[in-house]
Amino acid sequence: MKLAVYQGPSPAGATQDGLATLGRMLRAAGAAGARMAVFPEVFLPGYNVADPRPAARTTGAWGEVIAPLARAAGCGVTLGLAERDGDRIYNAALAFGPDGTLLSRYRKTQLYGPREKRVFSPGTSHALFDFEGHRFALLICYDIEFAPLIRDLAGRGVQIILCPTANMQPFAHVARLTVPAQAVNHAVAIAYANYCGSEGDLTYCGGSVLVGADGAVHARAGLAGALLIADLPNPDPALLSTQLSDFRPVE
């Protein structure tokens, strides 16, 4: 499957600018043959805005503006956003198919730091979906660092994890080391989409990456903006981890 990962600066509260970037990058990804493009965490309205609550929308309201962009590009899209549900705000990710159909919604379960815990309510469940013959799951940023989460998803038959992120300095090792290690240890491919540049008091690490289930890095960004597009080939079965079946508990 051909996937795309967008790395760029945060819209920083300018939701309409973020939607314009989303549409432009989706069209480029679709023209290159990508079937799904992944964008960063809380891309709408921006991760480090002072208060994302006024810009938060319901899943349905977000779908009204995002689904037409996917249809116009002929490319699916997964992105992070601030989702409103009653009085609660979630750090969420939505996945839409190339026809604009909502495929899945995920709410970040492992909230990072005091700000996220103050602003967002935590999610409580996985988000798995089937798309073009593959089993997908959504995670967001800090979630990808928890091996028990990845192990659970692999045990449920997940083949590809799509992960919007807002990884900031000095944690550049996450994209460089942790993400490939999670992929190879659990035999799942990972598409990890980060920001670059600065937003308020944060400087983002970049380093967005597409990793195969055998740990092979098929595309990696540096510190600047990039649209990564790569095929994720079927890896050699001999290179895939068998930990799920081989593990023997020790008392």
C-alpha positions, 0 to 999 in steps of 0.5 A: 500500500502507498501511504503519505505522511505530511510534515509541516508547521502547525497552523497555530490556531488558524483553522482555515489555513490548516484546512487549505494546507490539508487540501493542497497536500492531499491533492499532491498525495493523491496525484502521487497514488497514495491511498492514505495520508497522515497529518500531525496531532491536533492539526486543527486548530494546532497543537500548542494554541493557548486554548483549543476548546473554542475551535473544537468541533464535533466529529460530524462538524469536522467531517463536513469540511474534511470529507470533501477534501478527501473526495476531491483528492481521491486520497484518504486522510488521517489527522489529529484535531480537537474534538468536542463531545458535549462538555468534553474536549478530546485530543482525537484522530479521524480517518476518512477514506478516499470517498470521504467515508468516516473510517474511524475515530480515536481519542488519545488514551495516554495524555502527555504532560499537565497541559494535555491532562488539563485541557483534554479528556482521555480516550478509553478504547482502541480504534481499529478499521479495515481499509483496502485489505489491511487492518489499521489502528490509530494512535496519537503521539505519546501512545506509540511509546507504550509497548503494551498498547502496540502488543495489544493491537498486534494481537488484534491483527493490526498490520498498520498503525497511523500515528499523528504526533506533535513530538517536540525537542528534546525527544528526537529519539522517539522518531529515530529509535522508538518508532522503528523499534516498536514496529520491528518488535511487534511486526506492525508498520507505522506511519508517524506524522510530526510537525516541524518548526516552532509553535509558541514555546515548543520547537518540534523535532520533525523526523516523520517516518514510514516504517515497515513491519520488519523495521525497515525505514521506507521514508524519513523527514529531516527538520524541514517540511516534507510530504513523504510518499512510499510504498509499504511492501510485504516484508519477508515473513522470516524477518517478522517478529514472532514474539506474540506466539513465542513469549513464555511468561516467567514467574 
